[in-house]
Amino acid sequence: MEVDKRAIEKIVFETRKGVGFEVYVTPRAPETKLVYKDGELFFYSEKDPKRHAVNRDLIRFLGKIFGDVSIAKGELDRLKLIEVRGLSASYHTPGI
């Protein structure tokens, strides 16, 4: 997934503990993946939303990329506010 750095700067913001960004979640998708489209991030999970399986899948997926990740807001909603602790907005992920 090749993303323009300016596009990332528009969706990532500083928090007290690191950086934050919003992700729209779609449960019961054919495959688990993270997609950047039209200035927004979308997470497609193969999991069912029962017992927070999609939330755990999202945290596990993003944790492999960023490390210390949590859902700061929207645990029961499709729109999640994600916080990555210990990063700054100038962090650069290889391949992005």
Secondary structure, 3 states (H helix, E strand, C coil): CCCCHHHHHHHCEECCCEEEEEEEEECCCCCCEEEEECCEEEEECCCCCHHHHHHHHHHHHHHHHHCCEEEEECCCCCEEEEEEECCCCCCCCCCC
